[in-house]
Amino acid sequence: MPSWARSITKYQMTTSLVASEFVSELIADQPSSVDMMIGIGLVKDTDAVYFQYLGEEQPPTALMLPSGKPCTNLPHVTLTGIEIAEDIGEFKATKLNVFITSTSGTTVLLTSGLFTMWSQCMITALMGVFGEYALNAPLTIQTYRGKAGMRPCFAAIRQGPTKMSDTATYEALRDARSDRDQKLVERIMRDSVALLQGALGIEHTSVQDVTDVTESVDENTEF
């Protein structure tokens, strides 16, 4: 059994314990509507990383700070849901959807292709959070662009000063990419999402209602 599978199995054995400990603090179902829907790295020739969807009639808008710099950090948020969405858009894409909620109660959906580096980074980080039994604790989600080629977006999660990561998941995805084994990448991603859903007590999510939010982003804005 490969190391990543052993890691998944180990975590599955503890899922019921985690869920029972956090049941009063974690939601039982993912949000049926969100206040803001954000795509990752939708425009390539910019340093911006977060793009708010404003509806079919308008192009996504980059989230910028008053200083003119791109917003790259989403601080003090809690993971409230995660799912894999199928057959999205004109190209029938498969997406990773991550639901987060701020301390003020704003629900945000972060969405990116399942096979993107950002999504793989997120899964690696969230598996690290889960491994520390810390899914109910506040997170800071950081997104940044690479410097080479198409400058893909990458992600990191911090809890306090600690950067969260799961070694087995990181190595498994790295090796699968190196071997160009897309099916294995997908299996690792889907197994990890299923595990995280189980820990959160999630059964199903329907993302339909998205409220347009057009205010500018303040330096200290709580998402």
C-alpha positions in Angstrom: 0.0 0.0 0.0 1.5 3.4 -1.0 2.3 5.9 1.8 -0.5 8.3 0.7 -3.1 5.5 0.9 -1.8 4.5 4.3 -2.2 8.1 5.4 -5.8 8.2 4.0 -6.6 5.0 5.8 -5.1 6.3 9.1 -7.2 9.4 8.9 -10.3 7.5 8.0 -10.0 5.5 11.2 -10.1 8.8 13.1 -12.8 10.6 11.2 -15.6 9.5 13.4 -13.7 10.8 16.5 -13.0 14.1 14.9 -16.6 14.5 13.7 -18.0 13.7 17.1 -15.7 16.2 18.9 -16.4 19.0 16.5 -20.1 18.3 15.8 -21.3 21.3 17.8 -18.9 23.6 16.1 -19.0 22.4 12.4 -22.0 22.7 10.1 -23.7 19.5 9.1 -24.2 20.5 5.5 -22.4 22.8 3.2 -23.9 26.2 2.4 -26.6 26.2 -0.1 -25.8 29.8 -1.1 -22.8 32.0 -0.8 -22.1 35.8 -0.4 -19.2 35.8 -2.8 -17.9 33.4 -5.4 -14.2 33.7 -6.3 -12.3 32.1 -9.1 -8.5 31.6 -8.8 -6.1 33.0 -11.4 -8.7 33.6 -14.1 -6.7 36.3 -15.9 -3.2 35.2 -16.7 -1.4 38.6 -17.6 -1.8 40.1 -14.1 -0.5 39.7 -10.6 -4.0 39.4 -9.3 -5.0 36.0 -8.0 -8.6 36.3 -6.7 -11.4 37.1 -9.2 -15.0 37.7 -8.1 -17.7 36.4 -10.3 -20.4 39.1 -10.9 -22.8 37.1 -13.1 -23.0 36.1 -16.7 -23.3 39.6 -18.0 -20.0 40.9 -16.5 -16.5 39.6 -16.5 -14.9 38.5 -13.2 -13.3 41.4 -11.2 -9.9 41.2 -9.6 -9.9 41.7 -5.8 -7.4 44.6 -5.2 -6.4 46.4 -2.1 -6.7 50.2 -1.8 -2.9 50.3 -2.2 -3.4 49.0 -5.7 -1.7 45.7 -4.9 -3.6 42.4 -5.4 -5.4 40.8 -2.4 -3.5 37.6 -1.7 -4.5 36.7 1.9 -7.8 35.7 3.3 -7.3 35.8 7.0 -9.3 34.5 10.0 -11.6 32.2 8.0 -13.0 28.8 8.8 -13.5 25.9 6.5 -17.2 25.2 6.2 -17.4 22.9 3.2 -15.6 21.3 0.3 -16.8 19.5 -2.8 -15.8 18.4 -6.3 -18.2 19.9 -8.9 -18.6 18.1 -12.2 -19.4 19.4 -15.8 -19.0 23.1 -15.0 -19.3 25.6 -17.8 -18.9 25.4 -21.5 -15.9 23.1 -21.3 -17.6 20.7 -18.8 -14.8 21.3 -16.3 -14.3 19.5 -13.0 -13.8 22.0 -10.1 -12.6 22.0 -6.5 -15.0 24.1 -4.5 -13.8 25.3 -1.1 -16.3 27.1 1.2 -15.0 29.4 3.9 -16.7 31.6 6.4 -15.3 34.8 8.1 -15.8 35.7 11.7 -18.5 38.2 10.6 -20.4 35.3 8.9 -19.6 36.1 5.3 -19.6 32.8 3.2 -17.2 32.7 0.3 -16.8 30.0 -2.3 -13.3 29.6 -3.8 -13.3 27.6 -7.0 -10.5 26.3 -9.2 -9.9 23.4 -11.6 -9.4 20.1 -9.8 -6.1 19.5 -11.4 -4.6 23.0 -11.0 -1.6 23.5 -8.7 -3.7 25.7 -6.5 -6.2 22.9 -5.9 -3.5 20.4 -5.2 -1.8 22.8 -2.8 -5.1 23.4 -1.0 -5.8 19.7 -0.6 -2.2 19.1 0.7 -2.6 21.9 3.2 -6.1 20.9 4.3 -5.0 17.3 4.9 -2.3 18.8 7.1 -4.9 20.8 9.0 -7.0 17.6 9.4 -4.0 15.7 10.6 -3.7 18.1 13.4 -7.4 17.8 14.3 -7.7 21.6 13.6 -10.5 21.8 11.0 -12.6 24.0 13.3 -9.7 26.5 13.9 -9.3 29.8 12.0 -7.1 29.7 8.9 -5.3 32.2 6.7 -5.4 31.2 3.1 -2.6 32.6 0.9 -2.6 32.5 -2.9 0.4 33.6 -5.0 1.6 33.2 -8.6 4.6 31.3 -9.7 7.3 33.1 -11.6 7.9 30.7 -14.5 6.0 29.7 -17.6 2.2 30.5 -17.4 2.7 31.6 -13.8 0.2 29.3 -12.2 -1.3 30.0 -8.9 -0.2 28.2 -5.7 -1.8 28.2 -2.3 -0.8 27.9 1.3 -2.7 27.6 4.6 -1.4 28.9 7.9 -2.7 28.5 11.4 -0.9 31.1 13.4 2.7 31.1 12.1 2.5 27.5 11.1 2.3 26.5 7.5 0.1 23.5 7.3 0.9 20.5 5.0 0.6 16.7 4.9 3.8 15.1 3.8 2.2 11.9 2.4 -0.3 13.8 0.3 2.4 16.2 -1.0 4.7 13.4 -2.0 2.0 11.4 -3.6 0.8 14.3 -5.8 4.3 15.2 -6.6 5.2 11.7 -7.8 1.9 11.3 -9.7 2.6 14.6 -11.6 6.2 13.5 -12.3 4.8 10.2 -13.7 2.2 12.1 -15.7 -0.4 9.9 -14.0 -3.5 12.0 -14.2 -5.7 9.2 -13.0 -3.7 8.8 -9.8 -3.8 12.6 -9.2 -7.6 12.5 -9.5 -7.9 9.5 -7.2 -5.7 11.2 -4.5 -7.8 14.4 -4.8 -11.1 12.7 -4.7 -10.1 10.4 -1.8 -8.8 13.4 0.2 -12.0 15.5 -0.5 -14.2 12.5 0.6 -12.2 12.3 3.8 -12.5 16.0 4.6 -16.2 15.9 3.8 -16.6 13.0 6.3 -14.8 14.9 9.0 -17.0 17.9 8.4 -20.2 15.8 8.4 -21.0 16.8 4.8 -23.3 14.9 2.5 -24.2 17.2 -0.3 -23.9 20.8 -1.5 -25.9 22.7 -4.1 -24.3 26.0 -5.1 -26.9 28.1 -6.9 -27.5 31.5 -5.3 -24.5 33.8 -5.4 -25.0 37.4 -4.2 -23.0 40.0 -6.1 -20.6 41.9 -3.8 -19.0 44.9 -5.5 -17.4 46.8 -2.7 -13.7 47.5 -2.8 -11.5 45.3 -0.6 -10.0 47.1 2.4 -6.6 46.2 3.7 -8.1 44.6 6.8 -11.3 43.3 5.3 -12.8 40.2 6.8 -13.9 37.8 4.1 
